Each structure stands twice: as structure tokens, then as C-alpha cells.
């Protein structure tokens, strides 16, 4: 089989380091084309007035369902830019959120400082959900030992599981999320595990490589999600309803809240910084900055030349990467030699551990992937008759 020739999109900075990329005759890729179509359908097909009406309907519903309670919604905060700005919006919208932070043992000092700066000024109460570190470490380490791609699955699943769990305990019906269509829409299928909330995959990986009982761990399987929905607990994204301006938000956070920014998106967590900045590039040849920067290019918040200049730099300072490597290995009770040996193991697909929460999901998972590819090729006019 001939080697794939390297190619980079002429509009964004996505390239052939993902096998799911396709280019039209002008050199424009499917990812930025999809981004443009998705934002058009989700956001720009509606005027700011229409989006404002939808937002007001949602806000009125949240406030009504929260009447007579201490809080009318749950709001998750990581210390990152999106969740921090969401707190500001919640204050301006007159919401009364219980702000929940998921402490998995990997908080950076800067994230803690940013969270405190935001909440102290806004006057919101912080509820910190602290996970059992020994159990969480065992689960994370199981994923690392399995040599699968998405070591962030335990964190991503448990964050949302914790939000739903707290909402149920407090009798709160609405959760507002900082997921951001403007800055997160581009993500290749082969750069993450797209069954993040599948409990079967998680349990099978842990069963083979873990050593501790995960009893009392919050979960968010399909069964859990259906159960929460039947109880009227809903999660809402809101950024598609506003006139989102990335650079103006950065200015407000810095000037009004003394907020300090991180090197890259999601770097408020020490582990996520190390995973995205060291493990993914070295073991999987994946640089997620390409996806993040491509979103910003398409939204006209950075230029393509600025993005290319940023990608020419290390993911973050090499010296800091080495410090993080030592820190992560020690926190996982590994020697650096043991860490390197696992890093050097061949990558393994999540698929071998299954993800059939329900039998029909297992049967159609491959079909979904084929349909995804088909739609890309059709949109770009690359299908042969």
C-alpha cells in the first residue's frame, strides 16, 4: 500500500494526520466545510432576535422549575474559558446556579485561582464533588495500560455523571453546559472515542487492567441517561443562542475577573495538558490544536497564518512536559521506565473492549461510521458513479 501524501487544508489547518479527512478540488477539507454547514444550520439560519427568543424560553423554564428552591440549575465549572464565561452569563441572565466542580485530583493551581476569581466576584456558591482518588487513579491507569486512544473517557464520563448525580440529590431539574459549538465542533472520528458514556467499554477495560473495586462510582450509561430524563433532569447547551465573540470574551475575563489563560484549550487540568500535549502527539501523532485552531479560523477569531505559526511551536514548553511526565508517573505510582514501556506499546482500538450497551447499538456502530464517511464524500462530490 502506497504511503498517503501529506496534505493540509487550504482554509483551516486540518491535515492528513486524520484518516477521515477529504479534500475537494480546491483543497478545502470536509471538516471546515462541515463546521460551516453545522453553524449555519444551528446558529446563523436564525437571527440574533430569534435565538434570543429561544434562549428566553429556556431561561423562563429554568427559573419556573426552580421556584421555591435554593438553586434553579446546575452549572459545571472546570476553570476553563467556556465554563467561566458561562458563569458570567448565568449571573447576567438572573439564574441561581449551584456551581459544581469535579475534583479528580488533577487541578492545576491556576485553575483553582481562576475559579475562585470568577465565583468570588459573581457571588455564586461552589460545590466541589471530590472523587475517590485511589479508585479514579486505578481507572485512569487501566486505560493507559490498555494502550487505547482516549484516556480521558473516565474523566469525561464521570464529570457529567457527577453533574447529574448532584442535580438529582438537590432536586434540580436543569443543567447548563459549557459545551461550545463555536470552538469544539471540529473533532475527527479517529481522534477520540465517540462512545464516551458507554459503561460496557469502561468496565471491560477496567476489568482487564484495573485492580480496585469501583463501587459507588457515579456512572452515566445509556440506562442512567434514560433514567435521569424520565425524572425530568435535562442538560442544555446555550452558546448557540448568543452572539459569541471569542476575543471579546477573553478581554472581559482578563480585565473584569483577573482571569489568566492557559497555553491551550482544556489545559486547566494537569493531566489533560499532559495527555493532549505529550501522550497524544507522541503515541498517536495527534495534535488537537489543529482542531481547536481550525474552529477559531472558521469563526474568524484567528487567521490561518496565526494558527500555522502556533502549530510550529511545541504543544507546550518541553521543560514543562518533562516536569509533567515525572509528576504523572509518580502520581500513578509508576517509575518513568514503566511509564515509557507502556507508552511504547502498540496502540490498541477501543473496539476490542466492546461498546454494546444495548445489542442494537453494537450492530449499527460500524454502519454509523460508514454512513459518516459516505456523507462526507457525497457533500464534497467525491463519490464515483
C-alpha positions as CSV (number, residue, x, y, z in Angstrom):
1,X,0.0,0.0,0.0
2,X,1.4,3.4,-1.0
3,X,2.0,6.0,1.7
4,X,-0.6,8.7,2.0
5,X,0.8,12.0,0.7
6,X,0.7,14.7,3.4
7,X,-1.9,17.4,2.7
8,X,-3.2,20.3,4.7
9,X,-6.5,22.2,4.1
10,X,-6.1,25.5,2.3
11,X,-8.8,27.1,4.5
12,X,-8.2,25.7,8.0
13,X,-5.2,23.8,9.4
14,X,-6.7,20.2,9.5
15,X,-4.5,17.7,7.7
16,X,-3.9,14.1,6.8
17,X,-2.9,13.1,10.3
18,X,-6.5,12.1,10.5
19,X,-7.6,9.4,8.1
20,X,-11.1,10.9,8.0
21,X,-10.1,14.0,6.0
22,X,-11.1,14.5,2.4
23,X,-10.5,17.5,0.1
24,X,-12.5,19.0,-2.7
25,X,-10.9,20.1,-6.0
26,X,-9.8,23.4,-4.4
27,X,-8.1,21.8,-1.5
28,X,-10.8,22.6,1.1
29,X,-11.4,19.8,3.7
30,X,-14.6,18.2,4.9
31,X,-14.0,19.4,8.5
32,X,-14.2,23.1,7.9
33,X,-17.0,22.6,5.3
34,X,-19.0,20.6,7.9
35,X,-18.2,23.3,10.5
36,X,-19.6,26.0,8.2
37,X,-22.7,24.0,7.4
38,X,-23.4,23.0,11.1
39,X,-23.0,26.6,12.3
40,X,-25.2,27.8,9.5
41,X,-28.0,25.3,10.4
42,X,-27.6,25.7,14.2
43,X,-26.9,29.3,14.5
44,X,-26.8,31.6,11.5
45,X,-30.0,30.5,9.9
46,X,-31.7,32.2,12.8
47,X,-31.4,35.9,13.5
48,X,-30.0,37.0,16.8
49,X,-33.6,38.0,17.8
50,X,-34.8,34.5,17.0
51,X,-32.0,33.0,19.0
52,X,-32.8,35.4,21.8
53,X,-36.4,34.2,21.9
54,X,-35.3,30.6,22.2
55,X,-32.9,31.5,25.0
56,X,-35.6,33.4,26.9
57,X,-38.0,30.4,26.6
58,X,-35.3,28.2,28.1
59,X,-34.4,30.7,30.8
60,X,-38.0,31.1,31.8
61,X,-38.5,27.4,32.0
62,X,-35.4,27.0,34.2
63,X,-36.5,29.8,36.5
64,X,-40.0,28.5,36.8
65,X,-38.9,25.0,37.6
66,X,-36.5,26.4,40.2
67,X,-39.1,28.4,42.1
68,X,-39.1,27.9,45.8
69,X,-35.6,26.2,45.7
70,X,-32.2,27.4,46.6
71,X,-31.0,26.9,43.1
72,X,-32.6,26.7,39.7
73,X,-29.9,25.0,37.8
74,X,-26.6,23.1,38.0
75,X,-23.6,24.7,36.2
76,X,-20.3,22.8,35.9
77,X,-17.1,24.7,36.1
78,X,-13.6,23.5,35.3
79,X,-11.7,26.8,35.4
80,X,-11.6,26.8,31.6
81,X,-12.7,29.7,29.5
82,X,-16.1,28.4,28.4
83,X,-17.3,27.3,31.8
84,X,-16.0,30.5,33.4
85,X,-17.8,32.7,30.8
86,X,-21.0,30.6,31.3
87,X,-20.9,31.6,35.0
88,X,-20.9,35.3,33.9
89,X,-23.8,34.7,31.5
90,X,-25.8,32.9,34.3
91,X,-25.4,36.0,36.5
92,X,-26.4,38.4,33.7
93,X,-29.4,36.2,32.9
94,X,-30.6,36.2,36.5
95,X,-30.1,32.5,37.1
96,X,-29.3,31.0,40.5
97,X,-26.9,28.1,39.8
98,X,-25.2,25.7,42.1
99,X,-21.8,25.8,40.5
100,X,-20.3,22.3,40.6
101,X,-16.6,21.5,40.2
102,X,-15.4,17.9,39.6
103,X,-12.2,17.4,41.5
104,X,-10.4,14.4,40.1
105,X,-7.0,15.1,41.7
106,X,-5.5,16.9,38.6
107,X,-6.4,20.5,39.2
108,X,-3.7,23.0,38.3
109,X,-3.1,25.8,40.8
110,X,-4.1,28.3,38.0
111,X,-7.4,26.6,37.5
112,X,-8.2,26.9,41.2
113,X,-7.2,30.6,41.2
114,X,-9.4,31.3,38.1
115,X,-12.4,29.5,39.6
116,X,-12.1,31.5,42.8
117,X,-11.7,34.8,41.0
118,X,-14.8,34.2,38.9
119,X,-17.1,32.9,41.7
120,X,-16.0,35.4,44.4
121,X,-16.8,38.3,42.1
122,X,-20.1,36.8,41.0
123,X,-21.2,35.6,44.5
124,X,-22.0,32.1,43.4
125,X,-21.6,29.1,45.8
126,X,-19.2,26.4,44.8
127,X,-20.0,22.7,45.3
128,X,-16.9,20.6,44.9
129,X,-17.5,16.9,44.0
130,X,-14.4,15.1,45.1
131,X,-13.9,11.7,43.5
132,X,-12.2,8.9,45.4
133,X,-8.6,9.4,44.2
134,X,-7.4,5.7,44.6
135,X,-10.4,4.5,42.5
136,X,-10.0,7.1,39.9
137,X,-6.3,6.6,39.6
138,X,-6.9,2.9,39.1
139,X,-9.4,3.5,36.3
140,X,-7.2,6.1,34.6
141,X,-4.2,3.8,34.8
142,X,-6.2,0.9,33.4
143,X,-6.9,3.0,30.3
144,X,-3.2,3.9,30.0
145,X,-2.2,0.2,30.4
146,X,-4.8,-0.8,27.8
147,X,-3.0,1.5,25.3
148,X,-6.3,2.8,24.0
149,X,-6.6,6.2,22.5
150,X,-9.0,8.1,24.7
151,X,-7.6,8.1,28.2
152,X,-9.9,11.0,29.0
153,X,-13.0,8.8,28.9
154,X,-13.0,8.2,32.7
155,X,-12.8,11.9,33.3
156,X,-15.4,12.9,30.7
157,X,-17.9,10.3,31.8
158,X,-17.5,11.0,35.5
159,X,-17.8,14.8,35.1
160,X,-21.2,14.5,33.6
161,X,-22.2,11.6,35.8
162,X,-21.4,13.8,38.8
163,X,-23.4,16.7,37.5
164,X,-26.5,14.5,37.0
165,X,-26.0,12.9,40.4
166,X,-25.8,16.3,42.2
167,X,-28.8,17.5,40.3
168,X,-30.9,14.5,41.4
169,X,-29.7,14.8,45.0
170,X,-30.6,18.5,45.1
171,X,-33.9,18.2,43.3
172,X,-32.7,20.4,40.4
173,X,-34.1,19.8,37.0
174,X,-31.8,21.7,34.7
175,X,-28.1,21.5,34.0
176,X,-26.5,24.2,31.7
177,X,-23.4,23.1,29.9
178,X,-20.3,25.0,28.6
179,X,-20.0,22.8,25.5
180,X,-19.3,25.2,22.7
181,X,-20.3,24.7,19.1
182,X,-18.1,27.6,18.0
183,X,-14.8,26.2,19.4
184,X,-15.4,22.5,19.6
185,X,-17.3,21.4,16.6
186,X,-14.3,20.0,14.7
187,X,-13.1,16.7,16.0
188,X,-12.1,13.8,13.7
189,X,-13.7,10.5,14.3
190,X,-10.3,8.9,14.9
191,X,-9.0,11.5,17.4
192,X,-11.3,10.4,20.3
193,X,-13.6,7.6,21.4
194,X,-17.1,8.6,20.3
195,X,-18.9,6.3,22.8
196,X,-17.7,8.4,25.8
197,X,-20.6,7.4,28.0
198,X,-20.6,3.7,27.2
199,X,-20.3,1.8,30.5
200,X,-19.5,-1.5,28.8
201,X,-16.3,-0.3,27.3
202,X,-15.2,1.3,30.5
203,X,-16.0,-1.8,32.6
204,X,-14.2,-4.1,30.2
205,X,-11.1,-2.1,30.2
206,X,-11.1,-1.8,34.0
207,X,-11.8,-5.5,34.4
208,X,-8.7,-6.4,32.5
209,X,-6.3,-3.8,33.7
210,X,-7.7,-2.4,37.0
211,X,-7.2,-3.7,40.5
212,X,-9.7,-1.9,42.7
213,X,-13.5,-2.1,43.2
214,X,-15.3,0.8,41.6
215,X,-18.3,0.5,43.9
216,X,-20.2,3.8,44.4
217,X,-18.6,5.4,41.4
218,X,-21.1,7.7,39.5
219,X,-21.9,6.3,36.1
220,X,-23.6,7.7,33.0
221,X,-24.6,4.7,30.9
222,X,-27.5,4.8,28.4
223,X,-29.7,3.3,31.2
224,X,-28.6,6.1,33.6
225,X,-29.3,8.8,31.0
226,X,-32.8,7.5,30.2
227,X,-33.5,7.3,33.9
228,X,-32.5,10.9,34.5
229,X,-34.5,12.0,31.5
230,X,-37.6,10.2,32.8
231,X,-37.2,12.2,36.1
232,X,-37.2,15.4,34.1
233,X,-33.5,16.2,34.5
234,X,-32.2,17.8,31.4
235,X,-28.9,19.3,30.2
236,X,-28.8,22.3,27.9
237,X,-26.2,24.0,25.8
238,X,-26.6,27.7,25.4
239,X,-23.7,29.2,23.4
240,X,-25.6,28.7,20.1
241,X,-28.2,31.2,21.3
242,X,-25.7,34.1,21.8
243,X,-23.6,36.3,19.6
244,X,-20.4,34.6,20.6
245,X,-17.2,36.6,20.3
246,X,-14.2,34.7,21.4
247,X,-11.8,37.7,21.6
248,X,-14.3,39.9,23.4
249,X,-14.9,37.2,26.0
250,X,-11.1,36.8,26.5
251,X,-10.9,40.6,27.1
252,X,-13.8,40.6,29.6
253,X,-12.4,37.6,31.5
254,X,-8.9,39.2,31.8
255,X,-10.0,42.8,32.6
256,X,-13.0,42.2,34.7
257,X,-12.2,39.0,36.5
258,X,-8.4,38.9,36.6
259,X,-8.5,35.6,34.6
260,X,-5.2,34.1,33.5
261,X,-5.3,32.0,30.3
262,X,-3.8,28.6,29.6
263,X,-1.4,27.6,26.9
264,X,-4.1,25.6,25.0
265,X,-7.8,24.7,25.3
266,X,-8.5,22.4,28.2
267,X,-5.1,22.9,29.8
268,X,-6.7,23.9,33.1
269,X,-6.2,20.2,34.1
270,X,-2.6,19.0,34.6
271,X,-3.5,15.6,33.2
272,X,-5.4,16.9,30.2
273,X,-2.5,19.2,29.4
274,X,-0.1,16.2,29.5
275,X,-2.4,13.9,27.6
276,X,-3.1,16.4,24.8
277,X,0.4,17.9,24.8
278,X,2.5,14.8,25.2
279,X,0.7,11.4,25.1
280,X,-1.4,12.1,22.0
281,X,1.3,13.6,19.8
282,X,4.0,11.0,20.8
283,X,1.9,7.9,20.7
284,X,-0.9,8.7,18.3
285,X,0.6,11.5,16.1
286,X,-2.4,13.7,17.1
287,X,-2.2,17.4,17.8
288,X,-5.6,18.6,18.9
289,X,-4.5,22.2,18.5
290,X,-5.2,21.7,14.8
291,X,-8.9,21.0,15.5
292,X,-9.2,23.9,18.1
293,X,-7.4,26.4,15.9
294,X,-9.4,25.3,12.8
295,X,-12.6,26.2,14.7
296,X,-11.3,29.6,15.6
297,X,-10.2,30.2,12.0
298,X,-13.7,29.3,10.7
299,X,-15.2,31.6,13.2
300,X,-12.9,34.4,12.2
301,X,-11.2,34.7,15.6
302,X,-7.7,33.9,14.4
303,X,-6.1,33.9,10.9
304,X,-4.8,30.8,9.3
305,X,-1.3,32.2,9.3
306,X,-1.5,32.8,13.0
307,X,-2.6,29.2,13.5
308,X,0.2,27.9,11.4
309,X,2.7,29.9,13.4
310,X,1.3,28.5,16.7
311,X,1.4,24.9,15.3
312,X,5.1,25.4,14.5
313,X,5.8,25.7,18.3
314,X,5.8,22.8,20.7
315,X,2.4,21.9,22.2
316,X,3.7,23.5,25.3
317,X,7.2,24.1,26.8
318,X,9.4,20.9,26.5
319,X,10.8,21.5,30.0
320,X,7.2,21.7,31.4
321,X,6.3,18.5,29.5
322,X,9.2,16.7,31.3
323,X,8.1,18.0,34.6
324,X,4.6,16.8,33.9
325,X,5.8,13.4,32.8
326,X,7.6,12.9,36.1
327,X,4.6,14.2,38.1
328,X,2.1,12.0,36.3
329,X,4.2,8.8,36.6
330,X,4.8,9.4,40.3
331,X,1.1,10.2,40.9
332,X,0.2,6.9,39.1
333,X,2.8,5.0,41.2
334,X,4.9,4.2,38.1
335,X,8.6,4.5,37.6
336,X,9.5,6.6,34.5
337,X,10.8,3.4,32.9
338,X,7.4,1.7,33.5
339,X,5.7,4.7,32.1
340,X,7.9,4.7,28.9
341,X,7.4,1.0,28.4
342,X,3.6,1.5,28.3
343,X,4.0,4.5,26.1
344,X,6.0,2.3,23.7
345,X,3.3,-0.4,23.5
346,X,1.4,-0.6,20.2
347,X,-1.8,1.4,20.1
348,X,-5.0,-0.6,20.7
349,X,-8.5,0.1,19.4
350,X,-11.3,0.7,21.9
351,X,-13.4,-1.6,19.8
352,X,-11.9,-4.8,21.1
353,X,-13.4,-4.0,24.5
354,X,-16.9,-3.6,23.1
355,X,-19.4,-0.8,23.5
356,X,-22.8,-2.5,23.2
357,X,-24.8,-1.0,26.0
358,X,-27.8,-2.3,24.1
359,X,-27.4,-5.1,21.4
360,X,-28.7,-2.9,18.5
361,X,-26.0,-0.3,19.2
362,X,-23.3,-2.9,18.6
363,X,-24.9,-3.9,15.3
364,X,-25.2,-0.4,13.9
365,X,-22.0,1.2,15.2
366,X,-20.0,0.2,12.1
367,X,-22.8,1.3,9.8
368,X,-22.9,4.7,11.5
369,X,-19.2,5.1,10.7
370,X,-19.7,4.1,7.1
371,X,-22.6,6.5,6.8
372,X,-20.5,9.3,8.2
373,X,-17.8,8.7,5.6
374,X,-20.4,8.4,2.8
375,X,-22.0,11.8,3.8
376,X,-18.6,13.4,3.7
377,X,-17.8,12.1,0.3
378,X,-21.2,13.0,-1.0
379,X,-21.0,16.5,0.3
380,X,-17.7,17.0,-1.4
381,X,-18.8,15.5,-4.7
382,X,-16.2,12.7,-4.5
383,X,-18.5,9.7,-4.9
384,X,-17.9,7.8,-8.1
385,X,-21.0,6.8,-10.0
